Amino acid sequence: MIRKPAQAFALAMLFGLAAQRAGTQQSAGGTWNFSVSGDSRNCGDVVMPGIAETAKKNHAAFFWHLGDIRATSKVDEDIMHQPEHLARPLTMDEYESGSWQDFIENQIKPFGDIPYFVGIGNHEVIAPAKTREGFLLQFADWLDSPVLRAQRLKDSPDDHMLRTYYHWTDRGVAFYFLDSASGEQFDGNQLAWFEKVLEQDMASPAVTTIVVGMHKALPESISAGHSMNESPTGIASGRIVYADLLRAQNDKHKYVYVLASHSHYYMDGIFNTDYWRKNGGVLPGWIVGTGGAVRYALPPGSSDAHGALVNVYGSLLATVHPGGEINFEFEQLRESDTPAAVTSRYGKEFVHWCFAENTQVK
């Protein structure tokens, strides 16, 4: 955790105005939408502009990125194939110094005035090139947007610390991003913060719904082999958060939904496992690691999911109903949906490579 340095006032104001415009796009008391995806390394500069067009088409109130924005351990294929880098490939030092700015230019700006919430993933903490502190500095304008800053101070008036986890509310829905990017998380500070704020939301009659997003999924999911099960702390703290959310659903009668990425496929019903059926119950959960990263095979047990797709890109469209219930639908992005400007920049051959060859599943 660090204190936020002085930021560009104009950008903060722009974010605030964008949030106001997005909030008025959909009528008060009616349904409204938001959009979610994650894992946009490798081919994200090709895929994310198409996801941005999908969000605009659906009048999304905001877009939420669940982490893994650039590869970090190697030069992303999309950066490698930018025309200016074909003649003289980037060195790793040049790539590391500019990869996060590339994400801002090519994966945030295409969303225009749609408010953008960014989360941290494990590729954002690959040392020594990338750290949490560096992430906080690079993305301070998004992590301390007017919406998040106001909510942080409402939750705790003396809380002026910028963190990689955050909370905000919108029309009766409480949103949480939890930092599960590395094995020591959730640490004691994050867990204490989450439980304190969750208690407030559970006690509030104005909050009907709780949506929790993170990078690595909570433990004991169908995707357990690539989740918070990767560390003892992740297992222990993730089980605590799951139990807290079960209490919000079962005892406080809130709608509860849990979103993650990390695994590069789409899956609905990720907690429909023997473990959770025998240990409290099954929460609604999704994995949507479909923002451009190299696609993965589905894990064992996928037949227990409500639905799963492999070798796909796209985003999760959430439709919030007046009573607080949310319907989720996967919006698949196809090669033909790639914006013309992206195809012109990268060429049809590389765009096709992203859709046909950026996969571990042949």
ROTI-626587 format. One record per residue (C-alpha): x, y, z. Coordinates in steps of 0.001 Angstrom, whole numbers, padded with zeros to 6 digits, always signed. Each point is the difference from the previous one (the first is absolute). Layout:
BEGIN
XYZ/...
//
This chain:
BEGIN
+000000+000000+000000/+001284+003454-000842/-001331+003497+000086/-001141+001351-003332/+002267+002636-001563/-001349+003122-001664/-001991-001058-003077/-001248+001790-003068/-003095+001870+001130/-001404+000082-003505/+000055-003783-000317/-001741-000426+003344/-002684+002443-001030/-000402-001783-003323/-000524-003308+001798/-002584+001581+002274/-001919+001519-002891/+000125-003305-001861/-001462-001791+003001/-002826+002518+000179/-000770-000380-003717/+000063-003804+000228/-002324+000041+002983/-002601+002005-001905/+000148-002160-003144/-002429-002453+001553/-003236+001091+001597/-000303+000095+003761/-001925-002996+001313/+000543-002053-003168/+002527-002628-000957/+003607+001023-000609/+003134-001722-001243/+003674-000326+000732/+002740-001970-001736/+002865-002139+001359/+003014-001832-001399/+003593-000755+000938/+003326-001354-001206/+000768+002241-002956/+003700-000728-000431/+001394-001454-003260/-002722+001234-002399/-001893+002474+002184/+000786+002990-002215/-001837-001833-002805/-002845-001432+002087/-000818+002723+002546/-001043+002678-002518/-002653-002454-001211/-001118-000604+003586/-000224+003787+000358/-002374+000121-002969/-002113-002718+001639/-000144+002032+003227/-001101+003080-001933/-002664-001968-001869/-001389-001240+003319/+000134+003483+001608/+002180-001389+002777/+000074+002201+003093/+003633-001031+000448/+002608-002534-001076/+001857-002091+002591/+003381-001589-000790/+000915-002879+002340/+003759+000073-000498/+002942-001264-002072/+000319+002971-002300/+003370-000807-001627/+002210-003106-000082/+003028+001618+001750/+002109-003181-000188/+000356+000490-003760/-001013+002539-002641/-003687-000386-000800/-000639-001161-003546/-002213+002994-000758/+002685+002493+001055/+002552-001995-001969/-002168+000351-003129/-000646+003716+000255/+001352+001497-003250/+002495+002229+001801/+001569-003060+001676/+000163-002374-002950/+003104+001582-001494/+001768+000354+003366/-001302-002304+002728/-000179+001380+003516/+002572-000993+002577/-001419-001418+003234/+000949+003205+001828/-001900+002078-002566/-002981-002346+000206/-000104-000025+003791/+000159+003796+000213/-002887+000473-002422/-002264-003050+000262/-002468+001486+002492/-000237+003235-001974/-000715-002160-003054/-002920-001508+001932/-001352+003467+000762/+000299+001113-003618/-001374-003140-001651/-002265-001643+002566/-001457+002824+002092/-000313+002893-002417/-002164-001967-002506/-002769+000004+002632/-000343+003766-000332/-002132+001478+002756/-001076-003354+001466/+001423-000051+003558/+002750-002611+000301/+000872-001930+003162/+003327-001792-000130/+001102-002932+002139/+003396-001480+000763/+000999-003486-001158/+002979-002253+000585/+001787+001312-003121/-000048+003461+001597/+002217-001204+002848/+002737-001797-001935/+003129+001306+001705/+002246+001821-000468/-001647+001681-003000/-003464+000435+001523/-001220+000491+003568/-003160+000974+001861/+001544+003363+000806/+000701+000596-003675/-003555-001022-000882/-001412+002456+002528/+002089+002822-001457/-000749-000808-003660/-003752-000424+000506/-000599+002484+002807/-002426+002022-002125/-002223-003081-000332/+000502-001442+003496/-000717+003396+001548/-002714+001130-002382/-002663+002316+001475/-002379-002984+000350/+002475-002166+001906/+001383+002849+002088/-003464+001108+001120/-000984-003560+000924/+003256-000599+001882/-000581+003087+002132/-003641-000904+000509/+001033-003449+001213/+002639+001511+002315/+000371+003813+000181/+003676-000172+000983/+000996-002444-002741/+002275+001867-002421/+002056-003028-001063/+000096-001210-003584/-000222-003784-000341/-000235-002677-002659/-003345-001088+001461/-003042+002227+000057/-003762+000318+000401/-002782+002122-001453/-003796-000038-000189/-002297+000742-002912/-003811-000071+000124/-000195-002474+002858/+002862-002220-001187/+003181-000172+002076/+003075-000830-002081/+003299-001274+001414/+003297-000628-001746/+002230-002238+002124/+003726-000367-000616/+000748-003716-000415/+002953+000573-002321/+002661-001735+002106/+000333-002812+002493/+000029+002077+003203/-003454+001375-000756/-002467+000537+001408/+002233+001348+002765/-001279+001051+003407/-000443+003664-000918/-002048-000751-003096/-002129-002584+001774/-000721+002366+002903/-000942+002770-002422/-002288-002292-001992/-001841-001354+003016/-000479+003474+001485/-001449+001464-003193/-002052-003119-000736/-001625+000251+003439/-001076+003539-000869/-001469-001111-003321/-001757-002976+001575/-001587+002305+002581/-001158+002533-002599/-003535-000409-001372/+001098+002127-002975/+002422-002743-001108/-001836-002851-001671/+002904-001614-001849/+003677-000791+000500/+002325-000612-002961/+003574-001029+000764/+002653-000012-002711/+003609-001164+000201/+002724-001479-002165/+000599-003481+001422/-003284-001690+000877/-000898-000864+003578/+001165-003501+000983/-001678-003338-000643/-001531+001005-003313/-000051-002167-003118/+003104+001994-000952/+001714-000792+003316/+003246-000983-001715/+000424+003588-001210/-001489+002118+002783/+000542+001060+003601/+000618-003692+000687/+003540+000737-001227/+001087+001036+003527/-000862-000967+003607/-000851+003622+000843/-002185+000223-003077/-001915-003117+001030/-000518+001097+003606/-000895+003639-000654/-002053-000819-003092/-002130-002447+001967/-000658+002735+002568/-001167+002425-002696/-002191-002705-001542/-001601-000687+003411/-000593+003736+000500/-001750+000185-003366/-002110-003050+000798/-001127+001800+003156/-000910+003088-002030/-002065-002177-002317/-001602-002404+002461/-000352+002059+003175/-000303+003557-001329/-001868-000977-003185/+002211+001956-002378/+000555-001039-003575/+003665-001080-000213/+002110-000526-003142/+003716-000815-000256/+002107+000767-003090/+003603-000939-000842/+002351-000480-002927/+003584-001465+000155/-001097-003080-001974/-000296+000843-003689/-003454-001306-000822/-003622+000745+000849/-001826-001982+002674/-003319+000451+001793/-000594-001905+003260/+003596-000275+001173/-000896-000842+003625/-002228-002957-000833/+002511-002393+001591/-000203-002797+002548/+001954+002114+002470/-002445+002898+000042/-003083-002200-000230/+001221-001647+003224/+001365+003157+001669/-002664+002659+000074/-001443+000166-003481/+000612+001155-003541/+000339+003700-000832/-000614+001295-003536/+003434+000388-001574/+001579+000704-003377/+003451-000042-001599/+000487+002377-002921/+003707+000011-000895/-000788+000793-003605/+001500+003430-000713/+002761-001085-002392/+002333-002328+001929/+001123-003327-001441/-002998-002320+000395/+000113-003002+002385/-001663-003416+000022/-002912-000543+002364/+000922-001721+003294/-001254-003363+001267/-003527+000237+001381/-001152+002548-002568/-003079-002104-000704/-001313+001095+003422/-000049+003639-001122/-003199+001558-001306/+001858+000990-003135/+003565+000267-001273/+001690+001191-003182/+003587-000487-001150/+001966+001839-002709/-002180+003093+000310/+000463+003710+000625/-002648+002293+001384/-001589+001557+003062/-002644-000734+002580/-003083+002179-000366/-001782+000548+003302/-003591+001244-000011/-001117+001368+003375/-003737-000134+000664/-001907+002446+002236/-000195-002450+002916/+003751-000596-000067/+000147-003346-001794/+002632-000165-002738/+000003-002102-003168/+003366-000771-001595/+000528-000851-003654/+003243-000590-001868/+000454+002277-003009/+002395-001811-002316/+002264+002089-002203/+000710-001401-003448/+002763+000866-002438/-002479+001887-002174/-000782+002261+003001/+003531+001424+000028/-000214+003761-000610/+001247+001066-003430/+002622+002295+001534/+001518-002920+001910/+000124-002196-003094/+001566+002849-001961/+002693+000481+002632/+000941-003644+000552/-000946-001540-003333/-002487-002778-000704/+002643-002713+000397/+000859+000863+003606/-003642+000599+000966/-000791-003461-001367/+002945-001428+001968/-001464+001399+003218/-003349-001684-000624/+001289-003266-001504/+003417-000654+001557/+000199+001762+003369/-000986-003173+001831/+001300-003062+001796/-003021-001955-001254/+000257-001249-003577/
//
